[in-house]
Amino acid sequence: MKKLLLLVPTYNESASIEALIKRVAGVRSALKNLIGGDIQMLIIDDNSPDGTAAIVAGLGEEWIEILPRSEKGGLGPAYIAGFTFGLSKNFDFMVEMDADLSHQPEELAAMIKPVADGSADLTIGTRWMPGGKIVNWPLTRQFISRAGTSYARVVLGIKLRDITSGFRVFRSEVLRSINFDRIESKGYGFQIEMALETLENGFRVEEVPITFVERVDGVSKMNKAIVIEALWKVTIWGLQRLVKRR
């Protein structure tokens, strides 16, 4: 029986986490049929002072587990903690998904199918392709996302259209091939780094169109430092790839 783990990092997501869980519960049966197995969720909570973890615990859902962390340590370390947990429990597939309802649970089936049927090793939910949509996202954020992706495409020499997207499905073999101790990024550069590692390890990546919805509740974790970190890391990785080719 195949097993899939939904990884959801949280920090002060009390306003949206229950709604997310209810929507995932609504599609869980169909997803179980899709993979021919079980669907579970791991909430990776960075000691949210707003009681996010308590809300999840209070729902009493047996298919949801909470992985508490002592402090807010960034997106990358949170996901690595989740990947490590999932690999230790022998999950076959793992999903990255935001807690703020930016990623639609109803699109999980389309994201999972290529990985479950073996035609892809990683799927990336893509906003910037035919069929992809943006809802209520400020133009400044759209510009940063598209400019960052364009810069990464040129500097890294890869063709992915939405390399910073955080809606993803991995086969566990991909994650086992990556040395997490070498992953440097803490913010959204983590998504670029993981995609780059996946491609360099020879795995197949497929982009799937998604609808990205700006959060209604809570506060975005994006800030200037995260953007600068990502741009700096991409520049370094690009130079390293250039040296390797020579």
N, C-alpha and C positions, 0 to 999 in steps of 0.2 A: 504493500500500500504506500503510495506516494504521500509526502507531507510537505505542506507549504506554510511558511511563517511570514506574517505581515509585520514589518518592523516600523514602529511609529515613535520617533523621538519626541519628547515633550518638555517644554519649560513654560509654565504659566498658560496652559491651554484649557483651563477649566470651562471657558465659555463655549468651546466647540467639541471637546472630546466625547461627550455622551452622544451628541448627534452623529459624529463620525462612526462610533461603535454601532449605533442603531442602523445606520445605512449599510455598514459592512455586514451586519447580521442579516439584513434583508437580501443580500446576494450570496451569502455563504453557502447555502445549499447548492446553488447552481455552480459555484466554484468548486465545491467538493466533487460534483459530478464531472466537471471539466477535467480535473486532474486524476480522478479515480482514487481519491484519498481524503485526507483531513486538512482543514484550514485552521490555523491558530494565529493568534496575535500576541506580539510582545510590545508592551509600552515601556520605552526606555526613558525614565523620568529623572531629570537633573535636579532633584530636590526642589520641585516647584513650590514656592511659598503660597501659591493660591489654592493648594489642595487638589491639584490635578490627579495625583495618584490615589488620593482618598476617594475621589469620585469614581474612578475606575474600579477600585476595590469594592465600593459600595454596590456596584451593579451585579456583583456575584456571578459573572460569566465564567464558566469553567474553561472555555477555550481561550481565555485571555490571561496572560501572566504579566506581572510588573517586574521590570529590572531597575531597581533604584540605584542612582548614582549620587555621590555625596555633594556634588556641586555642578554648576553650569560649566561644562568643559568644551562645548562646541559640537557642531553637527558631525564632523568626521569621527572624533572619538566615540560619540554616542552610537553611530552606526557600526563602528568596529566592535564595540561591546556587544551589539546585537548580532552581528555576523558570527562572532566567536561563540556566543550562546547557541545560535542556530546550528552551527557546525558540530558543536559538542552533543547536540540532541539529534543529529543525523537527519535534519530537514533536507529535502531534495531541492526545494526552491525557496528563495527569499525575496520579499518585496520591500522596496523603500517607498514610503508614503508619508506625506505631511499630515499633521494633526488638525490643521486649520480649515479643512474642507476645500483647499485649493485643488486637490486631486480628487476626482470623482470616483467613489467606490463602484458605481455602475459601469465604469470603464475598465475595471480590473480584469474581466474576462478577456477582453481584446488584448490587454497587456500580457496576460499569462499564457494565452493559447500558443503563440509561436515558441515559447520556451517549453511548455508542456508537451507539444507535439514533436519537439526536437529540431525544428527548423532554425532556431536561434538559441544562443547561449545567454544573451542579455538583451532585453528590450528596454528602450528608452521612450517614455511618453513625450511626444514632441509637439510643441506649440507652433513651430515655424515650418509647417509643411501642409500640403493640401489636406483638408479635413480637420486641421488643428484650429483651435479657437482660443481667444482671450476674452474674458469677461471682467469688466470694471477694473482693469489694471491700469494704473497711471502711466501716461506716456513716458515719463522719465524712467520708470522701471522697465518698460518695454525697450526703450533705447539702450539702457545698460545691458539688458539681457542679450539683445541682438548684436550690439557692438562687441560685447564680451565673447559671444559665440563666434562672430566673424574673425576677431583677433586670434582666438584659439585655433580656428580652422587654418588660417594662414601660417601662423607661427609653428604649429604642431604638424601641419600637413595632413590633416584628417578631414573626412567629408561629412561628419555628423552635423546635423542642422540645429540641434538643441542640446549641446554638450553639458550645459549647466542644469538641465532638468533633473528634479529630484524624485520623479515618479519612475521607478525602474523595477524590473524583475530579473533576478539572477538565477541561473543554475548554480548549484552549490559547488560544482567542479570549478567554476570560474573563481569563486571566492577562495577555494583551497589552493589555487595556483598563485595567489597574491600574498606576498609577505607583508602583513599589516604593520610590522615594525618599521617598514620603509615608507609608509604613507605619512606625508608631512602635513597636509592641509587640515585645518580645523573648521574652516567655513565652507562656502560653496565651491571653492577650488577643489574640495574633496571629490565632488562629482566629476570634474574634469580629470582628476588624477585616477580615479577608479575606471573611467572609460578608457583612458590611455593605457593603463595596465592591462585591461581586458583585451584591447586590440593588439598590444605588443606580445601578449601571450598566445596569440593566434586564434582567439575565439570569435564567434560570429555575433555581430551586433545588428539588431533590427530596430528601426524607429517606427513608432505607432502614433498616429494622430490622437491628441487628447484635447479636452476642453479645460483650460486653466482658469479658475475663478478666484479673484482677489478675496482675501479673507474679509469677513464681515465683522467678526469679533476678535478681540485680542490685539496684540502689537507685533508687527513684523520684526523678525530677528536680523534682517538685512541692515548693514550699516557701512560707512565708508571704509572702515578697516577691513571688512570682509572682502570688499571689492578690490582694494589695493593688494591684499594677500593673494587673491586669485590671479590678478594681472602679473604680479611679480613671479609667482610660481610658474605660470604659463611661459613667461619669458625665459626663465631658467631651464625649464624642460625643453623648450624649443632649441636653445643653445646646446644642450646636452645631446639632443637627437642629431643636430647638425654635426657635432664633433664625431659621433658614432659612425656617421655615413662616410667620413673622410678616412 
